[in-house]
Amino acid sequence: MRTKAWILSVMAMLGVVTAAGCVGEEDTSAFDDSENDDSVGGEADGKADATQAATYRSGCGDPIRTGKYALKGDIITPTGVVMNGYVVVQDEKIAEIRTSSQGAPAGVGVWDTKGVISPGLIDGHGHVEYNHIPIADLGKRYQNRDQWPGAKLYKTLVKDPKNAVSAAGIQCEALRHGEARGLVGGTTAIQGTPQTSCVRPLVRNLEQVNFCRDKVRQNVTGIVGFERSISGKPSFADSVKADIAARKVDTVVVHAGEGIDEHARSEWQMLKDQGLANENLVMIHATAFTKADFVEIAAAKAKIVFSPLSNLLLYGKTTDIPAALDAGVLVSIGADWAPSGSANLLGELKVADHVNKRLWNSKVTDQQLLEFATINPAKAFRMDKEVGSIEVGKYADFLVVKQQTGVSSYRSVINARPQDVFLVTISGDPLFGTKPAMDTLGKGGDYELIDACGAERAIDMTVNAKDVSKSTASLMSIETALKKVNPKLTPVIDCSNAAALAAYKGIPALMN
């Protein structure tokens, strides 16, 4: 895969001048996802293969766990909440859902969660390798995404810590720390993880091999450059369209409409002009788009992912989700990254809920909010046959939280604090939860104990997988390595509300 630096070096050797509006103009990009950026493209760059070799936790090949157990609790299903029901897990998948009147399954060990069993949360957008960096309040708000990467504070607070980790050769540690921050908040899949061999032990990575296919491509650079051809290679737009026509790609993820000015809004027209406005398109942020734009987006069957905390902190505004829903757009949510976003989706859902109550007159229901983080991103990334809801035959990706008195199961998930998370499983494998839950479900002490805002929790960071480098590194060793170069390392479990408060600053309706 060719990085932006490589492109520029080739252009320099060829004597190409990077004038305004050309590749050189984007060299201040906030992101350095070179392993995960299909900016120059096609199958040769490794992201358009219809089939891929089996890899750990990809749902392809040998199951990562065998055996049978059941969880008891209030189960959120597509047809409603099954109160005091049982969800039976066989190997990696959901084998049965039983009502309370049917009773417990015979001959199967049952853990009574005394809580709410939700589908695992799917983070529709992130930059996981940056999630070791604390919130970076740049002291002002901007009009579009091309402006803030040039701020001096951005270099000090974000790029320098990121570069220090790279220089120390501990990118794998940073990625695994970032995935752990998602996992403890119920995230079972995430978009935006660079393609390396060290990221699969924890959550599913949406743009890598999943369920024996690899059909997701993404580009984090500016849309204005999608039609550029470098050194005779097809442009990103042309290579993506060719891959779609050949059925090698079915999801194309781009940053679009990130900002609040006409420059940001014009990106929807650019995508239309480039022939990319179709059912394969997933647009990250979409903050600048209007009601009229959302009508067109819905007609094209394109999808959006919004990140309200990051949008508010950087631009003082987030996406008009009621307008998008009214138009019929499929909406998902993403935590974005630690420098301007939430620690994980449980945090991001609270920001969306806050905005919904204070700016949108509660037009978005609790069920819709949870669907932003479950079935909607599963549909957007064409994985809804495997994950995104609790249904027989799907993979057993669960988030179990405390049932709060007097509120719905959906509200219990939205309100859940770090100490309210009882269990997180991926493919039926318990990776985080209370010690009794982990012991009952067969972990038998194969975990580390950590503090979840005053509550003891167990996390399993290690696996024995030949295709995963540093797979036996403990959370303690990962944090020790990162703290050597980043003393302000973000905690795996964040008990602070500082990020949200920083985002609400200066917006009276949100400060109340």
CORNORTA-V288528 format. One line per field, one symbol per residue. ss: DSSP state (~ for helix, > for strand, _ for the rest). phi: phi as a letter, one per 30 degrees, with the letter a starting at -180 (. if undefined). psi: psi as a letter, one per 20 degrees, with the letter a starting at -180 (. if undefined). A space follows every 10 residues. Layout:
ss: ???
phi: ???
psi: ???
This chain:
ss: ___~~~~~~~ ~~~_______ __~~~~____ ___~~~____ __~~~_____ __________ _______>>> >>>>>>>__> >>>>>>>>>> __>>>>>>__ _________> >>>>>>>>>_ >>>__>_~~~ __________ ___>~~~~__ _~~~~~~~~~ ~~~~~~~___ ~~~~~~~~~~ ~~~___>>>> __________ ___>>____> __>__>>>>_ __~~~_____ _____~~~~~ ~~~~~_____ >>>>>>__>_ _~~~~~~~~~ ~~~_______ >>>>>_____ ~~~~~~~~~~ __>>>>_~~~ ~~~~~_____ ~~~~~~~__> >>>__>____ ____~~~~~~ ~~~~~~~~__ _____~~~~~ ~~__~~~~~~ __________ ____>__>>> >>______~~ ~~~~~__~~~ >>>>>>__>> >>>_~~~~~~ _______>>> >>__>>>>>_ __________ ____~~~~~~ ~~~~~_____ _______~~~ ~~~~___~~~ ~_
phi: .cddddeddd ddddiddcde iceedcdced cbcddbbddb bjdddjcbdd bbddbdhcib jdddabjbab ccldcdcdck cddhcbcccc hcbdcabcdd ddidddibdb cddhbcccee dcddaabddc dccdecddia cbcaddcddd dddddddcdd ddddddddic dddddddddd ddedcidcab cjcedbdccd dcddcdccdb hibbbcbbbc dddecdcdcc hidddedddd ddddddicbb bbcbdbidkb cdddddddde ddddicdadd dbcdihdddc eddddddddd idbbbcbddd ddddbiabdd dedddedjdd cbbbdiaddb bddadddddd dedddedccc hhdcdddded decbdddddd chbddcbjac bejdddcbbc bddddibddd dddddecedc dcabbbhidd calddedddd cjdhidaccb cchjcdbcbc ccbcbdcbdh dcdddddddd ddddcbeced ddcccccddd ddddeicedd dd
psi: pprhggghhg hghikppnrp jaghhjijqh qllhijolhp aahhjjjjph qrqprpkikp bqqiqrrprq ppaoporhja popkappppo dirohqpqrh hhrqqpkppp oohkbpoqqq pooiprnhii jiprpnojir rrhriighii qhhggghggg hghhgghikk hgggghgghh hggijjpiqq qkpqnrjjii hdrqohjapp lkqnkpqrpi rqhhjhjppp kiqqrggghg hghghjkipi popqppknaj ahgghihghg hghikjnaii poppfkhiqr ghghgggghi krrqpqnhgg gghhijqrqn gghgghijpp prqqidqhhj arhahhghhh gggggghhhj kkhprhgggh hhjehghggh jljiihriro qpirqmoqpp rpoqpjrrhg hhghiprhii ohqpqpkiop hqaqghgggh jjhljmrqpr pmlippqppo iqrnphjoqk ijprhghghg ghhhinhkpq qgoojqjhgg hhhipinghi i.
